[in-house]
Amino acid sequence: MNVSNPSQIPVTKDKNLKGFDYKNPPSQELIDQCVHCGFCLSTCPSYRIIGKEMDSPRGRIYLMDAINKGEASLNQATAQHFDSCLGCLACVSTCPSGVQYDQLIAKTRPQVERNQPRNPWEKFIRFIIFNLFPYPKRLGFFLPLLWLYQISGLQTLVRKIKLLKPFPRIEAMESILPKISLKTINKKYPYTIPSQTEKKYRVGVVLGCVQRLFFDSVNESTVRVLTANGCEVVIPPSQGCCAALPAHQGQENQAQALARQMIDSFANTDVDYIIINAAGCGHTLKEYAHILADDPQYLPKAEEFVSKVRDVQEFLAEIDFTAPLSAITEDKLTLVYQDACHLLHGQKISLQPRKLLNLIPNIDLKEPLDAALCCGSAGVYNMLQPDVADELGEQKVRNLLNTGAKIIASPNPGCSLQITKHLAKQGHNMAVIHPMELLDKSIRGEKINFR
């Protein structure tokens, strides 16, 4: 059904309809803040691709309202519209009424997971995702196999003959697999890394789960940039996943357990700030008070934890950035920064990364068309909803390429994987680099070689 006005959708009250359960349903008060003006439609990536009212924030809020009031049921038909949401939060940035759609969808996803059965294949895919990706030790166990899969030429063969085409979600997982390095297996950072200059801050660093295995160079660069700017860095070895992946998909119990583990890991570290270098992880860390709202023991700890969390770019833009910087190319470097949704919309961080990148000499920073539109990664969305994600990825890459930039700066690992995939599909081999890696090269006087 594709309608311009959701109030035209026929609903009937039926006490036999299956609604939300008693445990934290989406707030009727927050639902009532939506005036159905439609400002969110043009900024919603799922609506722009699917084109259906119910796959827009306005439509989903209308469904929440109808389910709350017993006018619609939480079933397979309605759940698919909640599943189609990327959680990019562009609608939150756009809404003139200040509707907290982020809190509404965060309450709805666990309802879907508890009350809407998945088919066996869906259960299997989700089982793999939520029992593997948030656990670095488990994921690390498979790295040698993935490494062998790549260097043996099997990956090239599988892609050439499209062996996984009958299994689109497995194919989607394989398509974003980065180049594997065995160096990250069981890698251990020192608990404390001293500042390279006079110590001004004591900061904790969150390594991430996927980040530490597939993008450890970003963590290394982050630590070097921090210590070059007067920070003593603390890295608790007991830290695990930030809980972003399960939290974004309604895996409530798992998200709460991982959040408690993270809080406990940084307890008694006496840090001034807790630093994160991945956009999606940072947004989740700042949501711990919502994730643990029903836990009277951990809620005060969560609130204290959240008060210290800073995205690394947010932090560096706030402090006195004292490390000397040098050009990373001989000639002027044309660079485009890609806004990660959970940094731009979730944390309202946009100017800070650009400010930092412009500190590097010889940089010409470009702005892409539709910079605020999601790339389609959205945590594990590109694995669960590959068709919509692919269309968004293609659009994003076209817009980035049209800037004429030689390098794409991306502050989130999921976005980097998604963009790299679609660059390759469009026949380009452009580098996608985290801003911390660029700053690190500039501090260390390293040059980027494009050959």
C-alpha positions as CSV (number, residue, x, y, z in Angstrom):
1,M,0.0,0.0,0.0
2,N,1.4,3.4,-1.0
3,V,-0.5,6.4,0.3
4,S,0.4,10.0,0.9
5,N,-1.7,10.3,4.0
6,P,-1.4,7.6,6.6
7,S,-4.7,8.7,8.2
8,Q,-6.4,7.3,5.1
9,I,-5.3,3.8,5.9
10,P,-8.4,1.9,7.1
11,V,-8.2,0.4,10.6
12,T,-10.7,-1.3,12.8
13,K,-10.7,-1.9,16.5
14,D,-10.5,-5.6,17.4
15,K,-9.8,-6.8,20.9
16,N,-8.4,-10.0,19.4
17,L,-5.6,-8.2,17.6
18,K,-2.2,-8.9,18.9
19,G,-0.6,-5.7,20.3
20,F,2.6,-4.7,22.1
21,D,3.3,-6.6,25.3
22,Y,3.5,-4.8,28.7
23,K,7.3,-4.4,28.7
24,N,8.2,-0.9,27.6
25,P,6.0,-0.4,24.6
26,P,6.6,2.7,22.5
27,S,5.4,5.7,24.5
28,Q,2.0,7.0,23.5
29,E,3.1,10.4,24.7
30,L,6.0,10.4,22.2
31,I,3.8,9.0,19.5
32,D,1.3,11.8,19.9
33,Q,4.1,14.4,19.3
34,C,4.0,13.4,15.6
35,V,1.7,15.7,13.6
36,H,2.2,13.7,10.4
37,C,3.6,16.7,8.5
38,G,5.7,14.5,6.3
39,F,8.9,16.5,6.6
40,C,10.7,13.3,7.4
41,L,9.8,11.6,4.1
42,S,12.4,13.2,1.8
43,T,15.2,12.4,4.3
44,C,14.2,8.8,5.0
45,P,16.4,6.4,3.0
46,S,14.0,3.4,3.2
47,Y,11.1,5.6,2.0
48,R,13.2,7.0,-0.9
49,I,14.0,3.4,-2.0
50,I,10.9,1.5,-1.2
51,G,8.4,4.3,-1.8
52,K,5.7,3.1,0.6
53,E,4.2,5.2,3.4
54,M,4.5,2.5,5.9
55,D,8.3,2.4,5.3
56,S,8.7,6.0,6.4
57,P,9.0,7.4,10.0
58,R,5.6,8.9,9.7
59,G,4.1,5.6,8.6
60,R,5.8,3.6,11.3
61,I,4.7,6.0,14.0
62,Y,1.1,5.6,12.7
63,L,1.5,1.8,12.9
64,M,2.8,2.1,16.5
65,D,-0.2,4.3,17.4
66,A,-2.6,1.8,15.8
67,I,-1.1,-1.2,17.5
68,N,-1.1,0.7,20.9
69,K,-4.8,1.4,20.4
70,G,-5.8,-2.0,19.2
71,E,-6.5,-0.9,15.7
72,A,-3.7,-3.0,14.1
73,S,-1.8,-6.0,15.0
74,L,1.9,-6.7,15.5
75,N,2.3,-9.4,12.9
76,Q,4.4,-10.3,9.9
77,A,2.8,-7.6,7.8
78,T,3.5,-4.8,10.2
79,A,6.8,-6.1,11.5
80,Q,8.4,-5.9,8.0
81,H,7.9,-2.1,8.1
82,F,9.8,-1.8,11.4
83,D,12.5,-4.1,10.0
84,S,12.9,-1.9,6.9
85,C,14.0,1.0,9.1
86,L,17.8,1.6,9.0
87,G,17.8,3.5,12.3
88,C,19.9,6.2,10.6
89,L,18.0,8.9,12.6
90,A,17.9,11.4,9.7
91,C,14.2,11.9,10.6
92,V,15.2,13.1,14.1
93,S,17.4,15.7,12.6
94,T,14.7,16.8,10.2
95,C,11.5,16.8,12.4
96,P,10.2,20.3,13.1
97,S,8.2,18.9,16.0
98,G,11.2,17.3,17.8
99,V,9.6,13.8,17.7
100,Q,12.0,11.3,19.4
101,Y,11.7,8.7,16.7
102,D,15.0,7.2,17.9
103,Q,13.3,6.3,21.3
104,L,10.2,5.0,19.6
105,I,11.9,2.6,17.2
106,A,14.3,1.6,20.1
107,K,11.2,0.5,22.1
108,T,9.5,-1.2,19.1
109,R,12.4,-3.4,17.9
110,P,12.5,-5.5,21.1
111,Q,8.7,-5.9,20.8
112,V,9.1,-7.3,17.3
113,E,11.9,-9.7,18.5
114,R,9.8,-11.0,21.4
115,N,6.4,-11.2,19.7
116,Q,6.9,-11.8,16.0
117,P,8.3,-15.3,15.1
118,R,11.0,-15.5,12.4
119,N,11.2,-18.1,9.8
120,P,14.0,-20.7,10.2
121,W,16.3,-19.1,7.7
122,E,15.9,-15.7,9.3
123,K,16.6,-17.2,12.7
124,F,19.7,-18.9,11.4
125,I,21.1,-15.6,9.9
126,R,20.4,-13.7,13.1
127,F,21.9,-16.4,15.2
128,I,25.2,-16.1,13.3
129,I,25.2,-12.4,13.5
130,F,24.4,-12.0,17.1
131,N,26.5,-14.9,18.4
132,L,29.6,-14.1,16.4
133,F,30.1,-10.4,15.5
134,P,29.8,-8.9,19.1
135,Y,32.4,-11.4,20.5
136,P,35.9,-10.7,19.3
137,K,37.3,-14.0,20.6
138,R,34.7,-16.0,18.7
139,L,35.1,-13.9,15.5
140,G,38.9,-14.2,15.8
141,F,38.6,-18.0,15.7
142,F,37.4,-17.7,12.1
143,L,40.1,-15.3,10.9
144,P,42.6,-17.9,9.8
145,L,39.9,-19.6,7.8
146,L,38.8,-16.3,6.2
147,W,42.5,-15.5,5.5
148,L,43.0,-18.8,3.8
149,Y,39.7,-18.3,1.8
150,Q,41.1,-15.0,0.5
151,I,44.8,-16.0,-0.3
152,S,43.8,-19.4,-1.8
153,G,41.9,-17.7,-4.6
154,L,38.7,-19.3,-3.4
155,Q,37.1,-15.9,-2.8
156,T,37.8,-14.8,-6.3
157,L,36.3,-18.0,-7.7
158,V,33.2,-17.8,-5.5
159,R,32.5,-14.2,-6.6
160,K,33.3,-15.0,-10.3
161,I,30.8,-17.8,-10.6
162,K,28.3,-16.1,-8.2
163,L,28.2,-19.3,-6.0
164,L,26.3,-17.5,-3.2
165,K,23.7,-15.8,-5.4
166,P,20.9,-18.2,-4.2
167,F,21.7,-17.1,-0.7
168,P,21.5,-13.3,-0.8
169,R,22.2,-12.6,2.8
170,I,25.2,-14.9,3.0
171,E,26.3,-13.2,-0.2
172,A,25.8,-9.8,1.4
173,M,28.0,-10.8,4.3
174,E,30.8,-12.1,2.0
175,S,30.7,-9.1,-0.2
176,I,31.8,-6.7,2.5
177,L,34.6,-8.9,3.9
178,P,37.7,-6.8,4.2
179,K,41.2,-8.0,3.6
180,I,42.1,-10.2,6.5
181,S,45.3,-9.8,8.6
182,L,46.3,-12.5,11.1
183,K,48.2,-9.9,13.1
184,T,45.1,-8.9,15.0
185,I,44.4,-12.3,16.4
186,N,44.9,-12.2,20.2
187,K,46.6,-8.8,19.9
188,K,46.9,-7.2,23.4
189,Y,47.4,-3.5,24.0
190,P,49.2,-2.3,27.2
191,Y,46.8,-1.4,30.0
192,T,48.3,2.1,30.1
193,I,50.1,4.0,27.3
194,P,51.8,7.2,28.4
195,S,51.4,10.6,26.8
196,Q,54.1,11.6,24.3
197,T,54.1,15.1,25.8
198,E,53.1,16.7,29.1
199,K,50.1,14.7,30.4
200,K,46.9,16.7,30.3
201,Y,44.2,14.0,30.3
202,R,43.7,10.4,31.3
203,V,41.4,8.8,28.8
204,G,40.0,5.3,28.2
205,V,39.8,3.9,24.7
206,V,37.1,1.5,23.5
207,L,38.6,-0.9,20.9
208,G,35.3,-2.3,19.5
209,C,34.7,-5.8,18.3
210,V,34.7,-5.7,14.5
211,Q,37.0,-2.7,14.7
212,R,39.7,-4.4,16.7
213,L,39.9,-7.3,14.3
214,F,39.3,-5.8,10.9
215,F,40.4,-2.1,11.4
216,D,43.0,-2.3,14.1
217,S,45.1,0.3,12.3
218,V,42.4,2.8,13.2
219,N,42.8,1.9,16.9
220,E,46.6,2.2,16.6
221,S,46.3,5.6,14.9
222,T,43.7,6.8,17.5
223,V,46.1,5.9,20.4
224,R,49.0,7.7,18.7
225,V,47.0,10.8,18.0
226,L,45.7,11.0,21.5
227,T,49.1,10.5,23.1
228,A,50.6,13.1,20.8
229,N,48.1,15.5,22.2
230,G,48.8,15.1,25.9
231,C,46.6,12.1,26.7
232,E,47.6,9.1,28.8
233,V,45.6,6.2,27.4
234,V,44.0,3.4,29.4
235,I,42.8,0.2,27.6
236,P,41.0,-2.2,29.9
237,P,41.5,-5.8,28.6
238,S,38.1,-6.9,29.9
239,Q,36.2,-4.7,27.5
240,G,34.0,-6.3,24.9
241,C,31.4,-5.2,22.4
242,C,29.7,-1.8,22.9
243,A,26.3,-3.5,22.3
244,A,25.5,-1.5,19.2
245,L,24.7,-4.5,16.9
246,P,22.2,-6.2,19.3
247,A,20.7,-2.9,20.5
248,H,20.0,-1.7,17.0
249,Q,18.1,-4.9,16.2
250,G,16.1,-5.3,19.4
251,Q,18.2,-7.9,21.1
252,E,17.5,-6.3,24.5
253,N,18.9,-8.8,27.0
254,Q,22.1,-9.2,25.0
255,A,22.6,-5.5,24.7
256,Q,22.1,-5.0,28.4
257,A,24.6,-7.7,29.3
258,L,27.2,-6.2,27.0
259,A,26.6,-2.7,28.3
260,R,27.1,-3.9,31.9
261,Q,30.3,-5.6,30.9
262,M,31.6,-2.4,29.2
263,I,30.7,-0.2,32.3
264,D,32.4,-2.7,34.6
265,S,35.5,-2.7,32.4
266,F,36.0,1.0,32.9
267,A,35.1,1.1,36.5
268,N,37.9,2.3,38.8
269,T,40.1,3.3,35.9
270,D,40.0,7.0,37.0
271,V,39.7,8.2,33.4
272,D,38.6,11.8,32.5
273,Y,36.9,10.6,29.3
274,I,36.0,7.4,27.5
275,I,37.0,7.7,23.8
276,I,35.4,5.8,20.9
277,N,36.4,6.1,17.2
278,A,33.5,4.3,15.6
279,A,30.3,6.3,15.0
280,G,27.7,3.6,15.6
281,C,29.5,2.4,18.7
282,G,29.7,5.9,20.1
283,H,26.0,6.5,19.7
284,T,25.2,3.3,21.6
285,L,27.7,4.1,24.4
286,K,25.9,7.4,24.9
287,E,22.5,5.5,25.1
288,Y,23.5,3.3,28.0
289,A,21.2,5.1,30.4
290,H,18.3,4.2,28.1
291,I,19.4,0.7,27.5
292,L,19.8,0.1,31.3
293,A,16.9,2.3,32.4
294,D,15.1,-0.6,34.1
295,D,18.2,-1.7,36.0
296,P,18.3,0.2,39.3
297,Q,21.8,-1.1,40.1
298,Y,23.4,-0.1,36.9
299,L,21.5,3.0,35.9
300,P,23.6,5.4,38.1
301,K,26.7,3.7,36.7
302,A,25.4,4.1,33.2
303,E,24.7,7.8,33.7
304,E,28.2,8.3,35.0
305,F,29.7,6.3,32.1
306,V,27.7,8.3,29.5
307,S,28.9,11.6,31.0
308,K,32.5,10.7,30.1
309,V,31.9,9.2,26.5
310,R,33.3,11.3,23.6
311,D,33.8,10.5,20.0
312,V,37.5,10.9,19.3
313,Q,36.8,13.7,16.8
314,E,34.5,15.4,19.2
315,F,37.1,15.2,21.9
316,L,40.1,16.4,19.8
317,A,38.1,19.3,18.5
318,E,37.3,20.4,22.1
319,I,40.8,20.3,23.5
320,D,43.9,22.2,22.5
321,F,45.2,20.2,19.5
322,T,49.0,20.8,19.9
323,A,50.6,18.1,17.8
324,P,52.4,19.6,14.7
325,L,51.0,18.5,11.4
326,S,52.6,18.1,8.0
327,A,51.2,17.5,4.5
328,I,50.5,13.8,3.7
329,T,50.9,14.3,-0.1
330,E,53.4,16.3,-2.2
331,D,50.6,18.2,-4.0
332,K,47.2,19.4,-2.8
333,L,45.0,16.5,-1.7
334,T,41.3,16.5,-2.7
335,L,39.5,14.8,0.1
336,V,35.8,14.1,0.8
337,Y,34.4,13.4,4.3
338,Q,31.6,10.9,4.5
339,D,29.1,11.7,7.3
340,A,28.3,8.5,9.3
341,C,24.6,8.6,10.3
342,H,25.1,7.8,14.0
343,L,27.7,10.6,14.2
344,L,25.8,13.2,12.2
345,H,22.2,12.5,13.3
346,G,22.7,10.4,16.4
347,Q,25.5,12.5,18.1
348,K,25.1,15.8,16.2
349,I,28.8,15.7,15.3
350,S,29.5,17.2,11.9
351,L,31.8,20.3,12.0
352,Q,34.4,18.7,14.3
353,P,35.7,16.1,11.8
354,R,35.9,18.7,9.1
355,K,37.7,21.1,11.5
356,L,40.3,18.4,12.2
357,L,40.8,17.4,8.6
358,N,41.3,21.0,7.6
359,L,44.2,21.2,10.1
360,I,46.2,19.0,7.8
361,P,48.2,21.1,5.3
362,N,47.5,20.9,1.6
363,I,43.9,19.5,2.1
364,D,41.1,20.5,-0.2
365,L,38.0,19.2,1.6
366,K,34.9,18.6,-0.7
367,E,31.3,18.2,0.2
368,P,29.2,15.5,-1.5
369,L,25.6,15.8,-2.6
370,D,23.1,14.3,-0.2
371,A,25.7,14.1,2.5
372,A,23.1,13.3,5.2
373,L,21.7,10.3,3.4
374,C,22.6,6.9,4.8
375,C,25.1,4.7,2.9
376,G,23.0,1.6,3.6
377,S,25.3,-0.1,6.1
378,A,23.4,0.7,9.3
379,G,25.0,-1.9,11.5
380,V,23.9,-5.2,10.0
381,Y,21.2,-3.8,7.8
382,N,23.2,-4.4,4.7
383,M,23.2,-8.1,5.6
384,L,19.5,-8.3,6.6
385,Q,18.1,-6.0,3.9
386,P,20.7,-6.3,1.1
387,D,18.5,-5.0,-1.7
388,V,17.7,-1.7,-0.1
389,A,21.2,-1.4,1.2
390,D,22.7,-1.9,-2.2
391,E,20.7,0.9,-3.8
392,L,21.7,3.3,-1.0
393,G,25.3,2.2,-1.3
394,E,25.3,2.8,-5.1
395,Q,23.9,6.3,-4.6
396,K,26.3,7.2,-1.8
397,V,29.4,6.1,-3.8
398,R,28.2,8.0,-6.9
399,N,27.8,11.2,-4.9
400,L,31.3,10.7,-3.3
401,L,32.9,10.1,-6.6
402,N,31.3,13.1,-8.2
403,T,33.3,15.4,-5.8
404,G,36.5,14.4,-7.7
405,A,38.2,13.5,-4.4
406,K,41.1,11.1,-4.3
407,I,40.4,9.8,-0.8
408,I,37.2,9.2,1.2
409,A,37.4,9.9,5.0
410,S,35.0,7.6,6.8
411,P,34.6,7.6,10.6
412,N,32.8,4.3,10.9
413,P,33.9,0.7,10.0
414,G,30.5,-0.4,8.7
415,C,30.3,2.6,6.4
416,S,33.9,2.0,5.2
417,L,33.0,-1.6,4.3
418,Q,29.8,-0.6,2.5
419,I,31.5,2.2,0.6
420,T,34.5,0.0,-0.4
421,K,32.2,-2.7,-1.7
422,H,30.3,-0.2,-4.0
423,L,33.4,1.5,-5.1
424,A,34.7,-1.9,-6.4
425,K,31.3,-2.6,-8.0
426,Q,31.6,0.7,-9.9
427,G,35.1,-0.1,-10.9
428,H,37.0,2.2,-8.6
429,N,39.9,1.5,-6.2
430,M,39.7,4.7,-4.1
431,A,41.1,4.6,-0.6
432,V,38.6,4.8,2.3
433,I,40.5,6.0,5.4
434,H,39.5,6.9,8.9
435,P,40.2,10.5,9.8
436,M,42.4,9.3,12.7
437,E,44.6,7.5,10.2
438,L,45.0,10.7,8.2
439,L,45.8,12.8,11.3
440,D,48.2,10.1,12.4
441,K,50.1,10.2,9.1
442,S,50.2,13.9,9.3
443,I,51.6,13.9,12.8
444,R,54.3,11.3,11.9
445,G,55.2,13.0,8.6
446,E,54.1,10.0,6.5
447,K,53.1,10.5,2.8
448,I,50.3,8.6,1.1
449,N,51.3,6.8,-2.0
450,F,48.6,6.5,-4.7
451,R,50.5,4.1,-6.9
